[in-house]
Amino acid sequence: MGTAQSREDAKLSDSDEYEEEEEEEVEEEEEEEYKDADKELKPQSISTTAKSTGTSSAIDDVDAKLKALKLKYGSSSPSQTPNFKNAVKLYLHIGGNTPRAKWIVSEKLTSYAFLKTANVDGGNDDDEEEDNDEGYKANSSAGRGQLRWVLKVGAKVRALVSTEMQLKMFGDQRRVDFVNKGVWALKFPTDERYRNFVTEFQDCLFENVYGLQATDENKVKIYGKEFIGWLKPEVADDSIWENADIEFGKSPSSSVRTKQDLIEEFEEAANGGVQSLTLGALDNSFLVNDSGVQVYRNLSHGIHGTGVSLKFGAGHSPNIGRSTPKKGLLMKAETNMLLMSPLKEGKPHASGLEQLDIETGKIVTEWKFEKDGTDITMRDITNDTKGSQLDPSESTFLGLDDNRLCQWDMRDRRGMVQNIGGPADNSTVLNWAQGHQFSRGTNFQCFATTGDGSIVVGSVDGKIRLYSKTSMRQAKTAFPGLGSPITHVDVTYDGKWILGTADSYLILICTLFTDKDGNTKTGFSGRMGNRIPAPRLLKLTPLDSHLAGTDNKFHGGHFSWVTESGKQERHLVATVGKFSVIWDFHHVKNSAHDCYRNQQGLKSCYCYKIVLKDESIVESRFMHDKFAVSDSPEAPLVVATPMKVSSISLSGKR
């Protein structure tokens, strides 16, 4: 379906001009309504008898005002009387991404409350407590592990307080937008009430995630004293972000452009069943699908089909008993590919690998994971360094399992090449070259390597650990999680920036710090101390998150691809549903960027481009930097869906 700009460009959710007709009618009355509401008019004090027998004009005036406020007569139920302390105006976005899209006023005046309940979806609210001055703090410690905080707005919104709400703040407009079976906006009458809402939301989110009340003591317990900047971003040292491009050198070719258009260069059928995209930096790239490996030619404007398909049947062992390969890893100057097949569908763990000789199109060896005579599994593999797939003599690679981090060697313990070209049904045991089995539950999920072989590992608990190239036993630095599992991780070639992928956001971390001698280092080479800069989050707007569909979880966040010292990554890309989402790396690092104004908490960037496809995307990756042409700020983006593969160019215009 081609390309599309971010919905931010259409100013659907950034603008304060929600719905012109509604605004013209009610904007002048809005402040007066809030003032009247704060007088706490009591509808039950006006009897129906008095109305039927005649009333004074003063009562009629009050009656008219109550009707305007949509309050009901004849009931003393607190649930029917808005809590004017928490008065808000509620908007609903309609029309999706069509030309008729707009904001409409759903409730001219209503109220919100944070409720703690075991009944998140609604129904019986007997176990709920409203978030008031006494109840919020007093009830926070009760029923931990069973009760969770919910945001309730009038009778129309009831949402579990979580990152899945994609709450976006507009401090200058006293407004928040969020997703809950639709896209909603709340507008507050004063700055103070807006700030109070944001603070309460963040406190409820902390407790829902960690099961602890959001006190300073508990925050330090979760994050650690070294990460005070993650707890209180307003006091964090942002200088490392501000000076990043100056101190560490921008590539001359990465100058900031005022506009970048997305141009689809190629789109081709992919024979269906695409499982993964494996990009090469030399002549070819590859798609792993249900039946084999399709070969594509690398060109300056993207990848183009060669018509060559390497079928798994050639040399494929009949005794493997595994599912379709889910991942391909290029090795030996991209002449060989390691294919990883899970033991069970839906689970990533594999007991071994198959080695495909790309030149002959045959499986030449089946490798088995084993340590000390015992079969083990791996959940992921990667190259030793960011560019080692280009090394023709490469014989080692890294492996990761839930509680293991190791290096495998395809040579035996004497350094001799093993059995290459032997019968594929006779498994050859890989040599465990180095690594560590962790006794405690590290719950590793994903990993990546820098240009020098340092390793970054993401975990189920959201932690991101940094290991030097010399030791896999002890992490040099461990960044705390924000509550969501890290499902994918990437790192720049120089190791200065890390990109972690969680379901509802990407987290960008700077690893740079200054040691006691004044030297600038990365967290891979030493402990970062107590001046660790706060991370930044990359998110979809609530509208785009809603439009992404039910499968609206981020996956596969990547930097653009360089394999040379001195060159800088210029973009970031991630996939969510039918969207490939592209951020400008320079903009994200720029502390003065418009996205960061009037935000509370960790800075979140919503400035991106979107590539929209007509089916869910398997993977999105930038080609190697060498394929960037002179009139483009970046190498082409390759987007693979189960049925097609597309190449997108970024056309830079000053």
C-alpha positions as CSV (number, residue, x, y, z in Angstrom):
1,M,0.0,0.0,0.0
2,G,3.0,2.3,-0.3
3,T,4.1,4.9,2.2
4,A,2.4,7.3,4.6
5,Q,3.5,10.1,6.8
6,S,3.0,10.0,10.6
7,R,-0.4,11.1,11.6
8,E,1.4,13.9,13.6
9,D,1.9,15.6,10.3
10,A,-1.9,15.9,9.9
11,K,-2.1,17.5,13.4
12,L,-5.0,15.3,14.5
13,S,-3.7,14.8,18.0
14,D,-1.3,17.7,18.5
15,S,-3.8,20.4,17.6
16,D,-6.1,22.1,20.2
17,E,-8.6,22.7,17.4
18,Y,-10.6,19.5,18.2
19,E,-13.9,20.1,16.4
20,E,-14.5,23.6,15.1
21,E,-18.3,23.6,15.4
22,E,-18.3,22.2,18.9
23,E,-15.5,24.5,20.0
24,E,-17.3,27.6,18.7
25,E,-20.4,26.7,20.7
26,V,-18.9,25.7,24.0
27,E,-15.4,27.2,24.3
28,E,-16.7,30.6,25.6
29,E,-18.8,28.7,28.1
30,E,-16.2,26.3,29.2
31,E,-14.5,28.3,32.0
32,E,-17.9,29.5,33.3
33,E,-19.1,25.9,33.5
34,Y,-16.0,24.8,35.5
35,K,-16.6,27.7,37.9
36,D,-20.2,26.8,38.3
37,A,-19.3,23.2,38.9
38,D,-16.9,24.1,41.6
39,K,-19.8,25.7,43.6
40,E,-21.0,22.1,44.1
41,L,-24.6,22.6,43.1
42,K,-26.8,19.9,44.6
43,P,-29.5,18.7,42.3
44,Q,-31.3,16.7,45.0
45,S,-32.1,19.9,46.9
46,I,-34.5,21.0,44.2
47,S,-37.7,19.1,44.8
48,T,-40.0,17.9,42.0
49,T,-43.0,19.2,44.0
50,A,-41.6,22.8,44.0
51,K,-41.2,22.5,40.2
52,S,-44.7,21.3,39.7
53,T,-46.4,24.1,41.8
54,G,-44.3,26.9,40.3
55,T,-40.9,28.3,41.2
56,S,-39.1,31.6,41.4
57,S,-37.1,32.8,38.4
58,A,-34.0,32.1,40.5
59,I,-34.8,28.4,40.7
60,D,-35.5,28.4,37.0
61,D,-32.1,29.8,36.3
62,V,-30.5,27.1,38.5
63,D,-32.6,24.5,36.7
64,A,-31.4,25.6,33.3
65,K,-27.8,25.6,34.4
66,L,-28.1,22.1,35.8
67,K,-29.6,20.9,32.5
68,A,-26.6,22.5,30.7
69,L,-24.3,20.5,33.0
70,K,-26.2,17.3,32.3
71,L,-26.8,16.6,35.9
72,K,-29.8,14.4,36.9
73,Y,-32.6,15.3,39.3
74,G,-34.1,13.2,42.1
75,S,-31.1,11.2,43.0
76,S,-28.7,11.4,45.9
77,S,-26.3,8.8,44.4
78,P,-22.8,10.1,44.4
79,S,-22.1,8.1,41.2
80,Q,-24.6,10.3,39.4
81,T,-23.0,13.6,40.6
82,P,-19.7,14.4,38.9
83,N,-16.8,14.9,41.3
84,F,-16.1,18.4,40.4
85,K,-12.7,18.3,42.1
86,N,-11.7,16.1,39.1
87,A,-13.8,17.8,36.4
88,V,-12.6,17.3,32.8
89,K,-13.9,17.7,29.3
90,L,-13.9,14.4,27.3
91,Y,-13.2,14.2,23.6
92,L,-13.4,11.2,21.2
93,H,-11.5,10.9,17.9
94,I,-13.6,9.7,15.0
95,G,-12.9,9.0,11.3
96,G,-9.6,7.1,11.8
97,N,-7.1,8.2,9.1
98,T,-9.7,9.4,6.6
99,P,-10.1,13.0,5.4
100,R,-13.2,13.3,7.7
101,A,-11.2,12.5,10.8
102,K,-11.8,14.9,13.7
103,W,-12.2,15.3,17.4
104,I,-15.7,15.6,18.8
105,V,-16.9,16.5,22.3
106,S,-18.1,13.4,24.0
107,E,-18.8,14.9,27.4
108,K,-18.8,18.6,27.9
109,L,-18.3,18.2,31.6
110,T,-17.6,15.0,33.4
111,S,-15.2,13.7,36.1
112,Y,-12.4,11.1,36.4
113,A,-11.3,8.9,39.2
114,F,-8.5,6.4,39.8
115,L,-10.0,3.3,41.2
116,K,-8.3,0.3,42.8
117,T,-10.1,-2.9,41.9
118,A,-9.8,-6.6,41.1
119,N,-12.5,-6.1,38.6
120,V,-10.6,-4.3,35.8
121,D,-13.3,-4.7,33.1
122,G,-16.1,-3.3,35.2
123,G,-19.3,-4.6,36.5
124,N,-19.3,-5.0,40.3
125,D,-17.4,-2.1,41.8
126,D,-17.9,-3.0,45.4
127,D,-14.2,-3.5,45.9
128,E,-13.2,-0.1,44.4
129,E,-11.9,2.9,46.2
130,E,-11.8,6.3,44.6
131,D,-8.5,8.2,44.5
132,N,-9.2,11.0,46.9
133,D,-6.9,12.7,49.5
134,E,-7.4,10.0,52.1
135,G,-8.1,6.9,50.0
136,Y,-5.4,7.0,47.4
137,K,-2.5,6.7,49.9
138,A,-4.3,4.6,52.5
139,N,-5.6,2.0,50.1
140,S,-2.5,1.6,48.0
141,S,-1.0,-1.1,50.2
142,A,-4.1,-3.2,50.4
143,G,-4.7,-6.3,48.3
144,R,-1.4,-6.1,46.6
145,G,-1.1,-8.6,43.8
146,Q,-4.8,-8.7,43.4
147,L,-6.0,-5.1,43.0
148,R,-4.9,-2.8,40.2
149,W,-5.5,0.8,39.4
150,V,-8.0,1.7,36.8
151,L,-8.8,5.1,35.2
152,K,-12.5,5.8,35.0
153,V,-13.9,8.8,33.2
154,G,-17.7,9.2,33.6
155,A,-19.5,6.2,32.2
156,K,-17.7,6.0,28.9
157,V,-14.0,5.2,29.8
158,R,-12.6,2.5,32.0
159,A,-9.0,1.6,31.4
160,L,-6.4,-0.3,33.2
161,V,-3.5,2.1,34.0
162,S,-0.7,0.7,31.8
163,T,1.7,1.6,29.1
164,E,-0.8,0.1,26.6
165,M,-2.9,3.2,27.1
166,Q,-0.2,5.1,25.2
167,L,-0.9,8.2,27.3
168,K,0.5,11.3,25.5
169,M,0.8,14.6,27.4
170,F,0.3,18.1,26.1
171,G,1.2,20.4,29.0
172,D,0.7,23.6,27.1
173,Q,-2.9,22.6,26.3
174,R,-3.7,21.0,29.7
175,R,-4.6,17.8,27.8
176,V,-3.8,14.1,27.6
177,D,-4.7,11.7,24.8
178,F,-4.9,7.9,25.3
179,V,-6.2,4.7,23.8
180,N,-9.1,2.6,25.3
181,K,-11.3,0.9,22.7
182,G,-10.9,4.1,20.8
183,V,-8.8,7.3,21.0
184,W,-9.8,9.8,23.8
185,A,-8.6,13.1,25.1
186,L,-9.1,14.8,28.4
187,K,-8.9,18.5,28.8
188,F,-8.4,20.0,32.3
189,P,-9.6,23.4,33.5
190,T,-6.3,24.5,35.2
191,D,-2.6,23.7,35.0
192,E,-2.6,22.5,38.5
193,R,-5.4,19.9,37.8
194,Y,-3.5,18.7,34.7
195,R,-0.3,18.2,36.7
196,N,-2.1,16.5,39.5
197,F,-3.7,14.0,37.0
198,V,-0.3,13.2,35.4
199,T,1.4,12.7,38.8
200,E,-1.5,10.4,39.9
201,F,-1.4,8.4,36.7
202,Q,2.4,7.9,36.9
203,D,2.1,6.8,40.6
204,C,-0.7,4.3,39.7
205,L,1.3,3.0,36.8
206,F,4.3,2.4,39.0
207,E,2.2,0.5,41.5
208,N,0.5,-1.6,38.8
209,V,3.9,-2.6,37.4
210,Y,5.9,-3.2,40.5
211,G,3.2,-3.9,43.2
212,L,4.7,-1.2,45.4
213,Q,3.3,2.2,46.4
214,A,5.1,4.9,44.5
215,T,7.2,6.4,47.3
216,D,10.7,7.6,46.8
217,E,11.9,4.8,49.0
218,N,10.2,2.2,46.8
219,K,11.4,3.8,43.6
220,V,15.0,3.6,44.8
221,K,14.4,0.0,45.8
222,I,13.4,-0.8,42.2
223,Y,15.8,1.3,40.3
224,G,18.8,1.8,42.6
225,K,20.5,5.0,43.7
226,E,22.6,5.2,40.6
227,F,19.6,5.7,38.4
228,I,18.1,8.7,40.1
229,G,17.8,10.3,36.7
230,W,15.4,7.5,35.7
231,L,13.3,8.2,38.8
232,K,13.3,12.0,38.4
233,P,14.2,12.9,34.8
234,E,13.8,16.6,35.7
235,V,17.1,16.4,37.8
236,A,18.9,14.1,35.3
237,D,22.1,15.1,33.7
238,D,21.0,15.7,30.0
239,S,24.3,17.2,28.9
240,I,25.5,13.9,27.4
241,W,22.5,13.9,25.1
242,E,23.0,17.6,24.2
243,N,26.7,17.2,23.5
244,A,26.5,13.7,21.8
245,D,26.8,14.9,18.2
246,I,29.4,17.6,19.0
247,E,31.7,15.5,21.3
248,F,31.6,12.3,19.3
249,G,31.5,13.6,15.8
250,K,28.6,13.6,13.3
251,S,29.3,12.1,10.0
252,P,29.6,14.9,7.4
253,S,27.0,13.2,5.3
254,S,24.4,13.0,8.1
255,S,23.5,16.7,8.1
256,V,20.0,17.4,9.3
257,R,17.4,17.8,6.5
258,T,14.2,19.7,6.9
259,K,12.2,17.2,4.9
260,Q,12.5,13.5,4.0
261,D,10.1,11.9,1.6
262,L,9.6,8.1,1.5
263,I,9.7,6.6,-2.0
264,E,8.8,3.0,-2.7
265,E,11.4,1.7,-5.2
266,F,10.6,-2.0,-5.5
267,E,7.8,-4.3,-4.4
268,E,7.9,-8.0,-5.3
269,A,6.1,-11.2,-4.4
270,A,8.0,-13.3,-1.8
271,N,6.5,-16.8,-2.5
272,G,4.6,-16.6,0.8
273,G,5.4,-17.8,4.3
274,V,8.2,-15.4,5.0
275,Q,9.7,-16.0,8.5
276,S,12.7,-13.6,8.6
277,L,14.8,-11.1,6.6
278,T,18.5,-11.6,6.5
279,L,20.3,-8.6,4.9
280,G,23.8,-8.9,3.5
281,A,26.4,-6.2,3.2
282,L,27.9,-7.6,0.0
283,D,26.1,-8.8,-3.1
284,N,23.0,-10.6,-1.8
285,S,20.3,-10.5,0.9
286,F,17.9,-13.3,1.8
287,L,14.3,-14.1,2.9
288,V,13.8,-17.3,4.9
289,N,10.4,-18.7,4.1
290,D,8.4,-22.0,4.6
291,S,10.1,-23.8,1.8
292,G,13.6,-22.4,1.6
293,V,15.8,-19.3,1.2
294,Q,15.1,-16.8,-1.5
295,V,18.1,-14.9,-2.9
296,Y,17.9,-11.1,-3.6
297,R,20.4,-8.9,-5.3
298,N,21.6,-5.8,-3.3
299,L,21.2,-2.6,-5.3
300,S,21.6,1.1,-4.5
301,H,17.8,1.5,-4.4
302,G,16.9,-1.7,-2.5
303,I,16.9,-5.4,-3.0
304,H,15.7,-7.1,-6.2
305,G,14.7,-10.7,-6.8
306,T,17.2,-13.0,-8.6
307,G,14.7,-15.8,-9.2
308,V,17.0,-18.1,-7.2
309,S,15.5,-20.1,-4.3
310,L,17.5,-22.5,-2.2
311,K,15.1,-25.3,-1.1
312,F,15.4,-27.0,2.3
313,G,15.0,-30.4,0.7
314,A,18.6,-30.4,-0.6
315,G,20.6,-32.1,2.1
316,H,18.0,-31.4,4.7
317,S,18.0,-34.1,7.4
318,P,14.9,-36.2,7.7
319,N,15.6,-36.8,11.4
320,I,15.5,-33.2,12.5
321,G,11.9,-33.1,13.6
322,R,11.9,-29.3,13.9
323,S,9.6,-26.6,12.6
324,T,10.4,-24.2,9.8
325,P,13.6,-22.1,10.3
326,K,12.8,-18.8,11.9
327,K,16.2,-17.2,11.6
328,G,19.2,-17.1,9.3
329,L,22.6,-15.9,10.3
330,L,25.2,-15.1,7.6
331,M,28.8,-16.1,8.2
332,K,32.1,-16.6,6.3
333,A,32.0,-13.5,4.1
334,E,28.3,-14.2,3.6
335,T,28.9,-17.5,1.8
336,N,27.2,-19.6,4.5
337,M,24.1,-19.2,6.5
338,L,23.2,-20.8,9.9
339,L,19.5,-21.7,10.0
340,M,17.8,-21.9,13.4
341,S,14.6,-24.0,13.8
342,P,12.6,-24.0,17.0
343,L,11.8,-27.4,18.6
344,K,8.2,-26.3,19.0
345,E,6.0,-23.8,17.2
346,G,5.6,-20.7,19.2
347,K,8.8,-21.3,21.2
348,P,12.1,-19.9,20.2
349,H,14.4,-22.6,21.7
350,A,16.4,-24.8,19.3
351,S,18.6,-27.8,20.0
352,G,20.9,-27.1,17.1
353,L,21.5,-25.5,13.7
354,E,21.8,-26.3,10.1
355,Q,24.6,-24.8,8.0
356,L,23.6,-23.8,4.5
357,D,26.3,-23.4,1.8
358,I,24.8,-20.6,-0.3
359,E,27.1,-21.2,-3.3
360,T,25.9,-24.9,-3.6
361,G,22.5,-24.4,-2.1
362,K,22.9,-27.4,0.1
363,I,22.8,-28.1,3.9
364,V,26.4,-29.2,4.6
365,T,26.3,-29.7,8.3
366,E,23.8,-30.2,11.1
367,W,25.2,-28.7,14.4
368,K,24.1,-29.7,17.9
369,F,24.2,-27.6,21.1
370,E,25.9,-29.5,23.9
371,K,27.8,-28.7,27.1
372,D,29.7,-31.3,29.2
373,G,28.0,-34.1,27.3
374,T,24.5,-32.8,27.9
375,D,22.1,-31.5,25.2
376,I,21.1,-27.9,25.7
377,T,19.0,-25.3,23.8
378,M,19.6,-21.8,22.6
379,R,16.9,-19.2,22.0
380,D,19.0,-16.9,19.8
381,I,22.3,-16.6,18.0
382,T,24.3,-13.6,16.6
383,N,27.6,-12.8,15.1
384,D,30.6,-12.1,17.3
385,T,30.8,-8.5,16.2
386,K,28.7,-6.1,14.2
387,G,30.6,-6.8,11.1
388,S,32.1,-10.3,11.5
389,Q,29.8,-11.8,9.0
390,L,32.1,-10.2,6.4
391,D,35.1,-12.2,7.7
392,P,35.9,-15.2,5.4
393,S,37.7,-17.0,8.2
394,E,34.9,-16.6,10.8
395,S,34.2,-19.8,12.7
396,T,32.6,-18.6,16.0
397,F,29.3,-17.1,16.9
398,L,27.4,-16.2,20.1
399,G,24.5,-18.0,21.6
400,L,21.8,-17.0,24.2
401,D,19.4,-19.0,26.2
402,D,17.2,-18.1,29.2
403,N,20.1,-18.4,31.6
404,R,23.1,-18.9,29.3
405,L,25.4,-16.6,27.4
406,C,28.2,-18.2,25.4
407,Q,30.4,-18.4,22.3
408,W,30.2,-21.4,20.0
409,D,33.1,-22.6,17.8
410,M,32.6,-24.7,14.7
411,R,36.2,-26.0,15.1
412,D,37.1,-28.7,17.6
413,R,39.0,-28.1,20.7
414,R,42.3,-28.3,18.8
415,G,41.1,-25.6,16.4
416,M,40.5,-28.1,13.5
417,V,37.5,-27.6,11.2
418,Q,34.9,-30.3,12.0
419,N,33.1,-32.5,9.4
420,I,32.1,-29.8,7.0
421,G,30.4,-31.5,4.0
422,G,29.7,-34.7,6.0
423,P,26.3,-36.4,6.1
424,A,23.7,-34.0,7.3
425,D,21.9,-36.6,9.4
426,N,25.1,-37.2,11.6
427,S,25.0,-34.2,14.0
428,T,28.3,-32.5,14.8
429,V,28.7,-31.1,18.3
430,L,29.6,-27.4,18.5
431,N,32.5,-26.6,20.8
432,W,31.5,-24.4,23.8
433,A,34.4,-21.9,23.5
434,Q,33.5,-19.7,26.5
435,G,30.4,-18.5,28.4
436,H,28.5,-18.7,31.6
437,Q,25.4,-20.6,32.9
438,F,23.7,-18.4,35.4
439,S,22.2,-20.1,38.4
440,R,19.6,-17.4,39.1
441,G,16.7,-16.5,36.8
442,T,18.1,-14.0,34.4
443,N,15.4,-14.8,31.9
444,F,17.4,-13.5,28.9
445,Q,15.3,-12.7,25.8
446,C,17.6,-11.1,23.1
447,F,21.1,-9.8,22.5
448,A,23.3,-7.9,20.1
449,T,27.0,-7.0,19.6
450,T,29.0,-3.9,19.0
451,G,31.8,-3.4,16.5
452,D,34.4,-4.6,19.0
453,G,32.4,-7.6,20.3
454,S,30.9,-6.1,23.5
455,I,27.5,-7.7,24.2
456,V,24.1,-6.2,25.2
457,V,21.4,-8.5,26.6
458,G,17.7,-7.8,27.1
459,S,15.6,-9.7,29.7
460,V,12.0,-10.5,30.5
461,D,12.1,-8.2,33.5
462,G,13.0,-5.3,31.3
463,K,16.7,-5.1,32.4
464,I,19.4,-4.4,29.9
465,R,22.8,-5.8,30.8
466,L,26.2,-4.8,29.2
467,Y,29.0,-7.3,29.0
468,S,32.6,-6.5,27.9
469,K,34.1,-8.5,25.1
470,T,36.4,-10.2,27.6
471,S,33.9,-11.6,30.1
472,M,30.4,-13.1,29.9
473,R,30.3,-13.9,33.6
474,Q,29.6,-10.4,35.2
475,A,27.8,-7.5,33.6
476,K,29.7,-4.2,33.7
477,T,26.4,-2.3,33.8
478,A,22.8,-3.3,34.3
479,F,20.1,-0.8,33.4
480,P,16.8,-1.3,35.3
481,G,13.6,-2.2,33.5
482,L,10.6,0.0,33.1
483,G,8.3,-3.0,33.8
484,S,7.9,-4.4,30.2
485,P,9.9,-7.3,28.8
486,I,12.6,-6.4,26.3
487,T,11.8,-8.4,23.2
488,H,14.6,-7.2,21.0
489,V,17.8,-5.1,21.4
490,D,20.2,-3.4,19.2
491,V,23.4,-1.3,19.7
492,T,25.3,1.2,17.6
493,Y,28.7,0.1,16.1
494,D,30.6,2.2,18.6
495,G,28.6,0.9,21.6
496,K,27.4,4.4,22.7
497,W,23.7,3.9,22.2
498,I,21.3,1.0,22.9
499,L,17.8,0.5,21.5
500,G,15.5,-1.8,23.4
501,T,12.1,-2.9,22.1
502,A,9.1,-3.4,24.4
503,D,5.5,-4.1,23.4
504,S,4.4,-0.4,23.7
505,Y,7.5,1.6,23.3
506,L,11.2,1.6,22.4
507,I,13.8,2.7,24.9
508,L,16.9,4.6,23.8
509,I,19.8,4.5,26.3
510,C,23.1,6.4,26.2
511,T,26.0,4.3,27.6
512,L,28.5,7.2,27.9
513,F,29.9,8.4,31.2
514,T,32.9,10.2,32.6
515,D,35.1,8.3,35.0
516,K,36.9,9.7,38.0
517,D,39.9,10.7,35.9
518,G,37.7,12.7,33.5
519,N,37.9,10.1,30.7
520,T,34.7,9.4,28.6
521,K,33.9,5.7,28.4
522,T,30.9,3.4,27.7
523,G,29.1,1.2,30.2
524,F,30.6,-1.8,28.4
525,S,34.0,-1.0,29.8
526,G,33.3,0.1,33.3
527,R,30.7,0.9,35.9
528,M,28.8,4.1,35.1
529,G,28.6,5.5,38.7
530,N,25.7,7.7,39.7
531,R,25.6,10.2,36.8
532,I,23.7,8.0,34.4
533,P,21.6,10.0,32.0
534,A,17.8,9.2,31.8
535,P,16.7,7.2,28.7
536,R,14.3,8.4,26.1
537,L,11.2,6.7,24.9
538,L,10.0,6.3,21.3
539,K,6.3,5.9,21.0
540,L,3.4,5.9,18.7
541,T,0.7,8.6,19.2
542,P,-2.5,7.2,20.7
543,L,-4.2,7.6,17.3
544,D,-1.5,5.7,15.4
545,S,-1.4,3.0,18.1
546,H,-5.1,2.5,17.6
547,L,-4.9,2.5,13.8
548,A,-2.1,-0.1,13.9
549,G,-4.8,-2.7,14.8
550,T,-5.1,-5.4,17.4
551,D,-1.6,-6.6,16.8
552,N,-0.1,-3.2,17.8
553,K,3.0,-4.4,19.6
554,F,6.4,-3.1,18.7
555,H,9.0,-5.6,17.6
556,G,12.4,-5.7,16.0
557,G,13.7,-2.1,16.7
558,H,17.0,-1.5,14.8
559,F,19.5,1.2,14.2
560,S,20.5,1.8,10.6
561,W,23.5,-0.4,9.7
562,V,27.2,0.7,9.7
563,T,30.3,-1.6,10.1
564,E,33.1,1.0,10.1
565,S,34.5,3.1,12.9
566,G,33.8,6.8,12.6
567,K,30.5,6.3,10.8
568,Q,27.3,7.2,12.6
569,E,23.9,5.5,12.5
570,R,21.3,8.1,11.3
571,H,17.9,6.4,11.7
572,L,16.0,4.0,13.8
573,V,13.2,1.7,12.6
574,A,10.7,-0.6,14.3
575,T,7.7,-2.6,13.2
576,V,4.2,-2.6,14.7
577,G,1.3,-4.3,13.0
578,K,1.1,-3.0,9.4
579,F,3.4,-0.1,10.1
580,S,7.2,0.3,9.7
581,V,8.0,3.4,11.9
582,I,11.1,5.5,11.2
583,W,12.7,8.0,13.6
584,D,15.5,10.4,12.8
585,F,18.3,9.6,15.3
586,H,19.6,13.2,15.4
587,H,16.1,14.5,16.3
588,V,15.7,11.9,19.1
589,K,19.0,12.9,20.6
590,N,18.3,16.6,20.4
591,S,17.1,17.8,23.8
592,A,15.5,20.9,22.3
593,H,13.3,18.9,20.0
594,D,9.7,20.0,20.0
595,C,8.4,16.6,21.2
596,Y,10.1,17.1,24.6
597,R,8.4,20.3,25.5
598,N,5.8,20.4,28.3
599,Q,6.4,16.7,29.2
600,Q,6.5,15.2,32.7
601,G,8.6,12.1,33.3
602,L,10.9,10.4,30.8
603,K,11.1,12.3,27.5
604,S,9.1,10.6,24.7
605,C,9.5,11.2,21.0
606,Y,6.5,11.1,18.6
607,C,8.2,12.5,15.5
608,Y,8.4,9.8,12.9
609,K,7.5,8.6,9.4
610,I,5.3,5.6,8.7
611,V,5.5,3.0,6.0
612,L,2.0,1.4,5.7
613,K,1.6,-2.1,4.2
614,D,-1.6,-4.1,3.5
615,E,-0.6,-7.0,5.8
616,S,1.3,-7.4,9.1
617,I,5.0,-6.8,8.7
618,V,7.5,-9.5,9.5
619,E,10.6,-7.3,9.7
620,S,11.9,-3.9,8.7
621,R,15.7,-3.3,8.3
622,F,17.9,-0.6,6.8
623,M,20.4,-2.0,4.2
624,H,24.1,-1.5,4.8
625,D,25.4,2.1,4.8
626,K,27.4,1.4,1.6
627,F,24.1,1.3,-0.4
628,A,23.2,4.9,0.5
629,V,23.3,7.1,-2.6
630,S,24.4,10.7,-2.7
631,D,20.9,12.3,-2.8
632,S,19.6,10.2,0.1
633,P,20.3,10.6,3.8
634,E,20.1,6.8,4.4
635,A,20.5,3.4,2.7
636,P,17.1,1.9,1.6
637,L,14.7,0.4,4.1
638,V,13.6,-3.2,3.3
639,V,10.2,-4.2,4.5
640,A,9.2,-7.9,4.5
641,T,5.6,-9.1,4.9
642,P,4.6,-12.8,4.6
643,M,3.8,-12.4,0.9
644,K,5.9,-9.4,-0.3
645,V,9.2,-7.6,0.1
646,S,9.5,-3.8,-0.5
647,S,12.4,-1.4,-0.7
648,I,11.8,2.2,0.5
649,S,14.2,5.1,-0.2
650,L,14.4,8.2,1.9
651,S,14.7,11.2,-0.4
652,G,16.4,14.1,1.5
653,K,15.4,17.7,0.7
654,R,16.8,20.7,2.3
